[in-house]
Amino acid sequence: MELTLGSGVRELPGIGEARAARLEKLGLATVEDLLRYFPRDYEDRRKHYTIAAAPVGLPVCVAAMVAEPPRRSYVRKGLELTKVRVVDAHGSMEITFFNQGYVKNALVPGESYIFYGMVEGLPPRRRMTNPVFEPEDRPRFTGRIMPIYPLTAGISNNLLSGLTLRCAQDCAQEMPEILPFRVRQEHALAACGYSYQNIHFPVSEEALDLARRRLIFEELFYLSCGLAFLRSRREGASGPAFQRESLEPFFALLPFALTQAQQRAIREAAEDCASGRPMNRLVQGDVGSGKTMVAAACCFLAWKSGWQAALMAPTEILAEQHFRTLSGVLAPAGLRVGLLTGSMRASEKKKVRAALAAGEIDLLVGTHAILSAGVDFARLGLVITDEQHRFGVGQRSALAAKGGGLSPHVLVMSATPIPRTLALIIYGDLDVSVIDELPPGRTPVETFLVGEDKRARMYQFVRRQVAEGRQVYIVCPAVEEAQPSPEGVEPPPGFADLKAVTAYAKDLQEGVFPDLRVGFVHGRLKPREKEAAMAAFAGGALDVLVSTTVIEVGVDVPNASLIIVENADRFGLSQLHQLRGRVGRGKHQSYCVLITSNRNQETRARLKVLTQTTDGFRISEEDLKLRGPGDFFGKRQHGLPQMRIADLAGDTRLLKEAQEAAQALLAEDPTLDRPEHQPLKEQIRRLFTEHADIFN
Ligand SMILES: Nc1ncnc2c1ncn2[C@@H]1O[C@H](COP(=O)(O)OP(=O)(O)OP(=O)(O)O)[C@@H](O)[C@H]1O
């Protein structure tokens, strides 16, 4: 049957219902999906040797004839061997297959095959184990550069390569060429069909390079064009124009002098707010760098110009904390600060809402529910949020409705410091301010990586800190002892050892620290219980707080001087850095102990980075190198299209080139309305699905 790009995978040979369902799991429903499913790596299977000449220890292809019927033997339950002797003009070789019984019938004596594998032993005792093989006269998977795909259970690389080979042969040339001819020419990019052919089955290394370059460029080019549209649309919108106020009265409210970096970020935001266009700015700073004060300054400016401000925190705990901090700083100037959280009594909420609508609250702090229906602002001019809750375009119009038609200024606070170049892309439609300086007088947190053998000493250390009047966090990765794993999913090794918060807190209180005050908090507690525990800790009524990562972002208890992270290997570096940032926020020397029983060299090397630096930007760069940017932001990447082949952190040169190309093209055809640019415009619309009105 003739295949087209739209053909379903069921039309491919060997694909029944079961396999189709598995392919579906990889997002592969059609021929086009398969062509867009890129290999994660390649294996060079081009080198052919005779049995005698094959080098030892390198994977190579050897053409040989099966000399005798394969012999199958059962060694024990679960272990079965199939052995076969093969020969060529120069020698012979014994091949062993483990648990591949089908081989006995697949290899026919007297027939020649190509075996791809590692040759061991010297002539005349040459051996090979578990090679890939296929008939010599019909080679498909040997004698070429083979793609290696990301797989799922029940889908082998051979199966998938068989499918992509067929699709590439039949349909690669049909892939639509969307890149404008001029762009391809100016940037020396390979044609579309050629690239899809060679990304799967490259005829040479050079061909693979050309294909990769084009496909990566293409992806980054669409991204750049889309971002440019988002930006230009914002530049056309109007926002509340704040007056250009002196900030001196604000500075006078503070018990400390702001750092240069804080002042710079405030100036940048103030400039945006006075511009008449809606601000959309990201403030990123390392843990403890004092981002909250930038938020406070903006609220002050809004108030001075007669606008209301709203600050949304990711959790109730943080909302309460911000409420305390911000009213502490701003109330003395006359600003009326209100708090609205889900766990407040209905009557209290009603009062706050009424005051807000009457314009009697200048700054409302709460969780993101404060922007829900039923909460009406008299004159909303500024919204401060965190990166997880930043707004999509749709929500922006809801915001504008609350702002009386004008799009309020938006300030986004990020707790994850990432390299600026990357931030500009990932948060593409935001301007970025970086706070790259810590308030003076902070001593870096001393960090240790220890094994289980140091547990007793670590507990002694906890006692010493508490004896000195300090407080201690102990962070564990999971809530319940051993959760039943979801169907068919293997629990990760050592799962049962994961320190579970509730049980662990109880053990600590009863067995280890009967004389200390131990509390716990985790995400499954009721908000009221969570707050009670946090408030007890913040108020000094607890010595030790056992917790999950609910304390990760933003919690500020300056008296805490030690944080212990159990099963530290389960956390990403940036996350550990965030956790560590919960201590070292006051004047006391602080410590972070990462404990793990994992002896894997790589894991330990990764964790070691934390003992060597306290620079969040450096740590996030390491994290990026190790885990790629996808992990950072979850799968969503804030509504930006998912990258299939480009690596935002690694392909920076091509990214720059693609950005320049996008700028040049948009300078000529700013709305992409020329007929030859229609496919491009369509493509951008498809990729930026979450920004439905990208071209409005
Ligand atoms: N310029 C400054 N001088 C001295 N202390 C400061 C300064 N700016 C902020 N602080 C204090 O430093 C602590 C951390 O500030 P803040 O909570 O704003 O940090 P943050 O950047 O939000 O960090 P995190 O992301 O870790 O929550 C607070 O106790 C705050 O009062």
The ligand as a Tripos MOL2 file, in Angstrom:
@<TRIPOS>MOLECULE
LIG
   31    33     1     0     0
SMALL
NO_CHARGES

@<TRIPOS>ATOM
      1 N1         19.8410   44.7310   51.1140 N.pl3     1 LIG1
      2 C1         19.6400   43.9060   52.1330 C.ar      1 LIG1
      3 N2         20.4350   43.9510   53.2140 N.ar      1 LIG1
      4 C2         20.2480   43.1020   54.2430 C.ar      1 LIG1
      5 N3         19.2770   42.1840   54.2960 N.ar      1 LIG1
      6 C3         18.4550   42.0810   53.2560 C.ar      1 LIG1
      7 C4         18.5850   42.9320   52.1180 C.ar      1 LIG1
      8 N4         17.6240   42.5990   51.2300 N.ar      1 LIG1
      9 C5         16.9210   41.6010   51.7850 C.ar      1 LIG1
     10 N5         17.4050   41.2780   53.0070 N.ar      1 LIG1
     11 C6         16.9330   40.2060   53.8880 C.3       1 LIG1
     12 O1         17.4080   38.9860   53.3250 O.3       1 LIG1
     13 C7         16.4640   37.9320   53.5190 C.3       1 LIG1
     14 C8         16.1400   37.3030   52.1960 C.3       1 LIG1
     15 O2         15.3770   38.1830   51.3990 O.3       1 LIG1
     16 P1         14.1920   37.6460   50.4990 P.3       1 LIG1
     17 O3         13.2930   36.7860   51.3070 O.co2     1 LIG1
     18 O4         13.6610   38.7640   49.7480 O.co2     1 LIG1
     19 O5         15.0400   36.7400   49.5590 O.3       1 LIG1
     20 P2         14.6310   36.0600   48.2210 P.3       1 LIG1
     21 O6         15.4750   36.6020   47.1460 O.co2     1 LIG1
     22 O7         13.1630   36.0910   48.0770 O.co2     1 LIG1
     23 O8         15.1560   34.6130   48.4930 O.3       1 LIG1
     24 P3         14.4410   33.1960   48.3410 P.3       1 LIG1
     25 O9         14.2620   32.9810   46.8830 O.co2     1 LIG1
     26 O10        15.4570   32.3210   48.9620 O.co2     1 LIG1
     27 O11        13.2010   33.3010   49.1300 O.co2     1 LIG1
     28 C9         15.2740   38.5400   54.1880 C.3       1 LIG1
     29 O12        15.3440   38.2390   55.5700 O.3       1 LIG1
     30 C10        15.4270   40.0400   53.9410 C.3       1 LIG1
     31 O13        14.8890   40.8080   54.9580 O.3       1 LIG1
@<TRIPOS>BOND
     1     1     2 1
     2     2     3 ar
     3     2     7 ar
     4     3     4 ar
     5     4     5 ar
     6     5     6 ar
     7     6     7 ar
     8     6    10 ar
     9     7     8 ar
    10     8     9 ar
    11     9    10 ar
    12    10    11 1
    13    11    12 1
    14    11    30 1
    15    12    13 1
    16    13    14 1
    17    13    28 1
    18    14    15 1
    19    15    16 1
    20    16    17 2
    21    16    18 1
    22    16    19 1
    23    19    20 1
    24    20    21 2
    25    20    22 1
    26    20    23 1
    27    23    24 1
    28    24    25 2
    29    24    26 1
    30    24    27 1
    31    28    29 1
    32    28    30 1
    33    30    31 1
@<TRIPOS>SUBSTRUCTURE
     1 LIG1         1 GROUP 0 **** ****
